[in-house]
Amino acid sequence: MQEGPLLDVEHRSVRFGSESGETLAVDDISFSIQRREILGIVGESGSGKSVTALSLLGLIPDPPGRVTAEAIWFWDGSGRKIRLDTLPEKELRNIRGRSISMIFQEPMTSLNPVFSCGNQVSETMRQHLGISGKEARTRVLELFREVRLPDPPRIFRAYPHELSGGQKQRVMIAMAISCNPSLLIADEPTTALDVSVQKTILDLLKRLRENRHMSILFITHDLGLIHRFADRVLVMYRGKIVEQGEVRQLFEDPQHPYTRGLIACRPPKDKRLERLPTVEDYLMDEGRGTKDESTGSRVEGRGSRNQDQRSRSEKREARSEKRKAKSEKRNGTIVYPESRIAYHEELYSREPVLKVEHVGKVFASGSGLFVRNREIIRAVDNVSFLLYPGETLGIVGESGCGKTTLSRAILQLIPPSEGRIIYGNEDITTITRSNLKALRKELQIIFQDPYSSLNPRITIGEAIREPMEVHHLFGSKRQQIERVNRLLEMVGLSRDQFRRYPHEFSGGQRQRICIARALAVEPRLIICDESVSALDISIQAQILNLLNDLKHELQLTYIFISHDLNVVKYMADRLIVMKEGRIVEMGDPDEIYVNPKSEYTKVLLEAMAD
């Protein structure tokens, strides 16, 4: 097998022009990808990861984009050396999808909803390989078997909306490898997927790399995935590569404070912290005394001139000790089991704020007068639990396990088919419409996608004020506006952002807006439904810290729903594990982590292992 580089990028830059000026999205980066190598690119949203990948395929429109490079060399399957950055569009189109293919982050928006999945994959093969429709169908079915899709003939006929998230992503992978490319670009291919599906997708990509001898450029914001999956990694920050190297070396001795922040801000498995460290903590602390913390140069603290005479090993040891001391200070207080036991004794001595008793929810598949043989789907099956004031109850499980259906039943957004839900002393499953409006003030929800939760046509200030007006709270409009301004400051935003629209904010800022809106009516109970699953790891840490701060400040009670066991373990006082609508395990998160009782919980924990 031929060895050597597959792709060599020399001094790539991407600029975007707007009325307010020019933005440098990718700033003079250089890197290479070797044959059969998995190269990871990690960084927060806006760091330039996806723009870098799109620019390689000539997918940045000009205008508004302006792409420059000294050279981008690609060695195709026949060993020809091709300069991509000067290639005419017609020839570049032949390379896209055939020699270089891409898996995008959101398969639902990447697949055409009006064509079947099989037809979309076969269209790619017919266009690039010039084969007949019959031969294309045969190859597509083989591909579907290779990516381990169940019942390939059914998937071939199915439309995207009829498949689960993991199945749609496998269809996208089948499409990407259909012409046997030399390089596969995977742009956040597992974001917001369940941990077990995520592990399956990563294992699949690794197996395809070995079987098809291809290289993979893997883009993500999660260093944990990079640790498990990649051979080498580039860390991007503000358009620059600030650090790169072998994965093991980078994790053992990260040089840049941004890298150390990304590693540290994920909830740890082996201990419970009162507060998560953030990337900003590292940049503000360790970046002092440097000329430019966003460059790739090594960051040294004060006194580095005196250390220049030491040997390299002595310098490394001194840096390690300094980082360790700062890390212990930065990471905050470790919560020890004794203090949790005392806290829980007081917490669970109170009267429950919510009682869920034998709740079930049944759906019938299909609708309409002429539908026969409807399938009965039991989304929630005989679920019972108590929720105490001041508690954070975590609910974890894969997509389709009933987490979200249960939360909507608790909020009376959908009526349960059976059982009782008692809030205070009232069975809210039999509540009248007039009393239901008052109940909405007490119970609120924060959804997974903050952008789709906000009306793009009204300012964020009015979006937060609207529930106050509906419930006739806080007096006059002027008083309500003042209340909104205080809420904005409470969630880490500023008063002058009142009149801005949702599209003017980042994902993390929009989630803060949704938190402020949930707090607007002074609720007692808030359901967080996958509220951090699609956020960058660093932004996720900020939002989790904010939720905990607000919980203690405002004496809130949370139901925290997620598929990420590490996040739920950090947040929750008690944990419920759900599978196929049922509770399979319930207890203290730390105890469940150490000694899981159900086989399903063991599978979830194994999927999370690095």
ZAMARGU-4260 file (C-alpha; in steps of 0.2 Angstrom, whole numbers, plus 5000, padded with zeros to 4 digits):
<rodrens>
0) 5000/5000/5000 | 5006/5017/4995 | 5012/5028/5010 | 5015/5047/5012 | 5004/5062/5013
5) 4986/5062/5005 | 4982/5081/5008 | 4994/5095/5011 | 4987/5112/5015 | 4999/5127/5015
10) 4994/5144/5023 | 4976/5143/5021 | 4965/5159/5025 | 4947/5162/5024 | 4939/5179/5025
15) 4921/5185/5025 | 4915/5202/5021 | 4900/5211/5028 | 4894/5229/5030 | 4903/5231/5046
20) 4920/5225/5039 | 4930/5209/5035 | 4931/5194/5047 | 4946/5182/5047 | 4938/5165/5050
25) 4953/5155/5046 | 4970/5163/5049 | 4985/5156/5039 | 4984/5138/5044 | 4995/5124/5037
30) 4993/5105/5040 | 4994/5088/5032 | 4984/5072/5032 | 4993/5055/5029 | 4986/5040/5021
35) 4974/5030/5032 | 4976/5043/5046 | 4962/5050/5056 | 4966/5068/5059 | 4955/5077/5072
40) 4951/5095/5072 | 4944/5101/5088 | 4938/5118/5094 | 4922/5128/5099 | 4909/5135/5087
45) 4917/5149/5077 | 4935/5143/5079 | 4935/5139/5060 | 4934/5120/5059 | 4920/5118/5047
50) 4925/5133/5037 | 4942/5125/5034 | 4933/5109/5028 | 4921/5118/5017 | 4935/5128/5009
55) 4945/5112/5005 | 4930/5107/4993 | 4928/5124/4986 | 4911/5126/4995 | 4914/5144/5001
60) 4904/5156/4990 | 4914/5171/4983 | 4907/5184/4989 | 4905/5185/5004 | 4920/5173/5006
65) 4937/5176/5000 | 4949/5161/5001 | 4968/5161/4999 | 4981/5148/5000 | 4999/5146/4995
70) 4995/5129/4989 | 4983/5114/4993 | 4990/5097/4986 | 4980/5081/4985 | 4986/5064/4979
75) 4971/5055/4971 | 4968/5036/4970 | 4980/5034/4955 | 4994/5044/4964 | 4992/5060/4954
80) 4997/5076/4963 | 4983/5088/4961 | 4983/5107/4966 | 4965/5109/4973 | 4965/5128/4976
85) 4968/5132/4958 | 4957/5118/4950 | 4943/5124/4939 | 4926/5121/4946 | 4921/5108/4933
90) 4936/5097/4938 | 4934/5101/4957 | 4916/5095/4955 | 4922/5078/4949 | 4933/5076/4964
95) 4919/5081/4977 | 4909/5065/4981 | 4921/5054/4972 | 4939/5056/4979 | 4934/5068/4993
100) 4917/5066/5002 | 4909/5074/5017 | 4897/5069/5031 | 4888/5084/5037 | 4883/5088/5055
105) 4864/5087/5053 | 4858/5072/5042 | 4840/5078/5042 | 4844/5094/5033 | 4857/5086/5022
110) 4845/5073/5015 | 4831/5078/5003 | 4814/5075/5011 | 4805/5072/4995 | 4816/5057/4989
115) 4819/5040/4996 | 4835/5037/5005 | 4840/5024/4992 | 4837/5035/4977 | 4848/5049/4985
120) 4863/5037/4987 | 4861/5029/4970 | 4860/5046/4962 | 4877/5050/4969 | 4884/5034/4962
125) 4876/5036/4945 | 4883/5053/4943 | 4901/5049/4947 | 4903/5031/4942 | 4891/5031/4926
130) 4882/5015/4931 | 4864/5010/4927 | 4850/5012/4940 | 4849/4993/4942 | 4867/4991/4946
135) 4866/5007/4958 | 4852/4999/4968 | 4862/4983/4970 | 4877/4993/4976 | 4867/5004/4988
140) 4859/4988/4996 | 4877/4982/4999 | 4882/4998/5006 | 4867/4998/5018 | 4873/4981/5024
145) 4891/4987/5026 | 4885/5002/5037 | 4874/4989/5046 | 4857/4997/5043 | 4843/4985/5048
150) 4832/4978/5033 | 4841/4987/5019 | 4827/4985/5006 | 4815/4994/5018 | 4828/5008/5021
155) 4830/5010/5002 | 4812/5014/5001 | 4811/5024/5017 | 4811/5043/5017 | 4822/5053/5029
160) 4808/5057/5042 | 4804/5038/5044 | 4822/5035/5051 | 4830/5038/5068 | 4844/5050/5070
165) 4857/5036/5070 | 4850/5028/5054 | 4850/5044/5045 | 4868/5047/5049 | 4872/5029/5043
170) 4863/5033/5026 | 4874/5049/5025 | 4890/5038/5028 | 4884/5026/5015 | 4882/5040/5003
175) 4899/5048/5007 | 4908/5031/5004 | 4898/5026/4989 | 4912/5031/4977 | 4926/5024/4988
180) 4934/5041/4992 | 4952/5043/4997 | 4947/5056/5010 | 4932/5057/5021 | 4928/5073/5030
185) 4916/5070/5045 | 4909/5087/5051 | 4902/5084/5069 | 4894/5067/5063 | 4889/5062/5081
190) 4883/5078/5089 | 4867/5076/5099 | 4867/5058/5096 | 4864/5045/5110 | 4881/5039/5118
195) 4877/5021/5112 | 4873/5027/5094 | 4888/5038/5095 | 4900/5024/5099 | 4892/5013/5085
200) 4895/5027/5072 | 4913/5030/5078 | 4917/5011/5077 | 4909/5010/5060 | 4920/5024/5053
205) 4935/5016/5060 | 4931/4999/5052 | 4927/5008/5035 | 4944/5016/5037 | 4953/5000/5038
210) 4942/4991/5025 | 4943/5004/5012 | 4961/5011/5016 | 4954/5029/5017 | 4959/5044/5028
215) 4947/5053/5039 | 4946/5072/5044 | 4936/5072/5059 | 4929/5088/5066 | 4921/5090/5083
220) 4920/5101/5098 | 4923/5086/5110 | 4940/5082/5115 | 4934/5066/5123 | 4929/5059/5106
225) 4945/5064/5098 | 4954/5054/5112 | 4944/5039/5108 | 4945/5040/5089 | 4959/5050/5081
230) 4977/5047/5078 | 4983/5065/5078 | 4974/5081/5082 | 4974/5100/5078 | 4967/5112/5091
235) 4959/5128/5083 | 4955/5144/5092 | 4949/5160/5084 | 4954/5154/5066 | 4972/5148/5071
240) 4979/5131/5075 | 4986/5134/5093 | 4992/5116/5096 | 4994/5100/5086 | 5002/5083/5089
245) 4999/5065/5093 | 4983/5062/5103 | 4991/5053/5117 | 5005/5067/5119 | 4992/5081/5118
250) 4982/5074/5132 | 4997/5069/5143 | 5005/5086/5141 | 4994/5100/5133 | 5004/5116/5130
255) 4991/5129/5126 | 4979/5135/5140 | 4964/5134/5128 | 4968/5115/5125 | 4969/5113/5144
260) 4953/5122/5146 | 4944/5110/5134 | 4951/5095/5143 | 4946/5101/5160 | 4928/5108/5157
265) 4920/5091/5154 | 4912/5084/5170 | 4924/5072/5177 | 4920/5054/5180 | 4931/5050/5196
270) 4925/5065/5207 | 4911/5077/5209 | 4914/5096/5209 | 4904/5110/5215 | 4908/5120/5200
275) 4915/5115/5183 | 4931/5124/5176 | 4928/5134/5160 | 4940/5138/5145 | 4939/5156/5150
280) 4946/5152/5167 | 4962/5145/5159 | 4964/5159/5146 | 4962/5172/5159 | 4973/5164/5172
285) 4987/5156/5162 | 4987/5169/5148 | 4993/5183/5159 | 5010/5189/5154 | 5009/5183/5136
290) 5009/5194/5120 | 4995/5184/5112 | 4986/5170/5119 | 4977/5165/5103 | 4993/5161/5094
295) 5001/5144/5093 | 5017/5150/5103 | 5020/5141/5120 | 5013/5151/5135 | 5025/5154/5149
300) 5021/5162/5166 | 5032/5175/5175 | 5049/5170/5178 | 5051/5161/5162 | 5068/5170/5158
305) 5075/5162/5174 | 5070/5145/5168 | 5079/5147/5151 | 5095/5140/5159 | 5086/5124/5166
310) 5086/5108/5156 | 5070/5103/5146 | 5064/5090/5159 | 5066/5103/5173 | 5056/5116/5164
315) 5042/5103/5160 | 5042/5097/5178 | 5040/5115/5184 | 5026/5119/5172 | 5017/5103/5177
320) 5018/5108/5196 | 5012/5126/5192 | 4998/5119/5182 | 4993/5107/5195 | 4992/5120/5208
325) 4982/5132/5197 | 4971/5117/5192 | 4966/5113/5210 | 4962/5131/5214 | 4953/5133/5197
330) 4943/5117/5198 | 4934/5122/5214 | 4929/5112/5229 | 4927/5093/5227 | 4911/5087/5235
335) 4914/5073/5246 | 4902/5059/5250 | 4899/5064/5268 | 4893/5081/5264 | 4881/5074/5251
340) 4874/5062/5263 | 4870/5076/5275 | 4863/5087/5262 | 4852/5072/5255 | 4846/5068/5273
345) 4839/5086/5274 | 4833/5086/5256 | 4823/5070/5257 | 4815/5074/5273 | 4804/5087/5265
350) 4787/5084/5257 | 4788/5080/5238 | 4783/5094/5226 | 4778/5081/5213 | 4772/5063/5213
355) 4771/5053/5197 | 4761/5037/5200 | 4760/5023/5187 | 4760/5035/5172 | 4759/5028/5155
360) 4757/5035/5137 | 4751/5025/5122 | 4752/5031/5104 | 4744/5023/5089 | 4755/5023/5073
365) 4747/5030/5058 | 4731/5041/5057 | 4716/5044/5046 | 4700/5035/5042 | 4707/5021/5031
370) 4722/5016/5041 | 4721/4998/5046 | 4731/4988/5059 | 4738/5002/5068 | 4753/4998/5079
375) 4751/5002/5097 | 4767/5011/5104 | 4769/5012/5123 | 4781/5027/5124 | 4779/5028/5144
380) 4775/5012/5153 | 4770/5012/5172 | 4782/5026/5178 | 4782/5031/5196 | 4794/5042/5206
385) 4794/5057/5219 | 4802/5074/5216 | 4807/5084/5231 | 4809/5103/5232 | 4827/5109/5229
390) 4831/5092/5220 | 4839/5089/5203 | 4832/5073/5197 | 4841/5066/5182 | 4833/5056/5168
395) 4844/5047/5156 | 4842/5035/5141 | 4843/5033/5123 | 4832/5042/5110 | 4814/5034/5110
400) 4816/5028/5129 | 4801/5040/5134 | 4811/5054/5143 | 4804/5068/5133 | 4786/5060/5132
405) 4786/5059/5151 | 4792/5077/5153 | 4778/5083/5141 | 4765/5073/5151 | 4771/5081/5167
410) 4768/5098/5160 | 4751/5093/5153 | 4757/5097/5135 | 4751/5079/5131 | 4738/5070/5142
415) 4745/5054/5149 | 4735/5038/5145 | 4735/5032/5163 | 4741/5035/5180 | 4741/5051/5191
420) 4753/5066/5192 | 4751/5075/5208 | 4758/5093/5210 | 4757/5100/5227 | 4741/5091/5233
425) 4731/5092/5216 | 4730/5078/5202 | 4735/5089/5187 | 4729/5076/5175 | 4711/5081/5179
430) 4714/5099/5180 | 4702/5112/5171 | 4708/5123/5157 | 4707/5139/5168 | 4718/5131/5181
435) 4730/5124/5169 | 4735/5142/5164 | 4740/5146/5182 | 4749/5129/5182 | 4760/5135/5168
440) 4767/5148/5179 | 4773/5135/5191 | 4781/5123/5179 | 4792/5128/5165 | 4803/5119/5152
445) 4820/5123/5143 | 4821/5114/5126 | 4836/5107/5117 | 4837/5119/5103 | 4836/5137/5109
450) 4835/5144/5091 | 4819/5135/5086 | 4812/5139/5104 | 4813/5158/5100 | 4802/5168/5088
455) 4814/5175/5076 | 4803/5190/5073 | 4803/5197/5090 | 4817/5204/5101 | 4824/5193/5115
460) 4818/5206/5127 | 4800/5205/5121 | 4802/5186/5121 | 4806/5186/5139 | 4793/5199/5144
465) 4779/5190/5135 | 4775/5177/5148 | 4774/5191/5161 | 4761/5199/5151 | 4751/5183/5148
470) 4751/5180/5167 | 4748/5198/5172 | 4764/5199/5183 | 4775/5213/5189 | 4764/5227/5186
475) 4766/5239/5172 | 4775/5237/5155 | 4790/5248/5162 | 4791/5237/5178 | 4791/5221/5167
480) 4805/5228/5156 | 4815/5232/5172 | 4812/5214/5177 | 4818/5207/5160 | 4834/5218/5162
485) 4838/5210/5179 | 4835/5193/5172 | 4847/5196/5157 | 4860/5201/5170 | 4856/5186/5180
490) 4860/5174/5166 | 4876/5183/5161 | 4869/5194/5147 | 4868/5214/5147 | 4853/5226/5147
495) 4858/5233/5130 | 4855/5217/5122 | 4836/5218/5125 | 4832/5224/5108 | 4842/5212/5098
500) 4835/5197/5089 | 4839/5179/5091 | 4850/5177/5076 | 4862/5190/5083 | 4867/5178/5097
505) 4878/5162/5098 | 4870/5146/5103 | 4876/5147/5121 | 4869/5165/5123 | 4852/5159/5115
510) 4851/5145/5128 | 4854/5159/5142 | 4839/5169/5134 | 4828/5153/5135 | 4833/5151/5154
515) 4829/5169/5157 | 4812/5166/5149 | 4809/5151/5159 | 4813/5161/5175 | 4802/5176/5170
520) 4786/5169/5179 | 4796/5163/5194 | 4792/5145/5192 | 4795/5132/5206 | 4800/5117/5194
525) 4810/5118/5178 | 4812/5103/5166 | 4828/5104/5156 | 4826/5093/5141 | 4843/5090/5133
530) 4846/5108/5136 | 4865/5107/5134 | 4867/5092/5122 | 4870/5102/5106 | 4882/5115/5114
535) 4901/5116/5114 | 4909/5107/5128 | 4915/5124/5135 | 4898/5133/5133 | 4890/5117/5141
540) 4901/5120/5157 | 4895/5138/5158 | 4877/5134/5156 | 4878/5119/5169 | 4886/5131/5181
545) 4873/5144/5178 | 4859/5132/5181 | 4867/5126/5197 | 4869/5145/5203 | 4851/5149/5199
550) 4845/5133/5208 | 4852/5138/5224 | 4849/5157/5222 | 4831/5155/5217 | 4827/5139/5226
555) 4822/5129/5211 | 4819/5111/5207 | 4825/5103/5191 | 4821/5088/5181 | 4837/5086/5170
560) 4835/5075/5155 | 4850/5070/5144 | 4858/5056/5135 | 4875/5060/5142 | 4878/5051/5159
565) 4893/5062/5163 | 4883/5078/5163 | 4868/5070/5172 | 4880/5063/5186 | 4887/5080/5188
570) 4870/5089/5190 | 4859/5076/5198 | 4855/5072/5216 | 4846/5056/5210 | 4846/5047/5193
575) 4833/5038/5184 | 4838/5027/5169 | 4824/5023/5156 | 4823/5010/5143 | 4808/5007/5131
580) 4797/5018/5142 | 4801/5010/5158 | 4812/5014/5173 | 4826/5001/5174 | 4836/5009/5187
585) 4835/5023/5200 | 4847/5029/5214 | 4862/5040/5218 | 4872/5044/5202 | 4888/5040/5210
590) 4882/5023/5216 | 4875/5019/5199 | 4891/5024/5191 | 4901/5012/5202 | 4889/4998/5204
595) 4876/4998/5190 | 4862/4985/5193 | 4854/4984/5176 | 4863/4977/5160 | 4856/4992/5150
600) 4865/5004/5162 | 4881/4995/5160 | 4880/4996/5141 | 4877/5015/5143 | 4892/5017/5154
605) 4903/5006/5143 | 4898/5017/5128 | 4904/5032/5138 | 4921/5025/5142 | 4936/5033/5134
</rodrens>
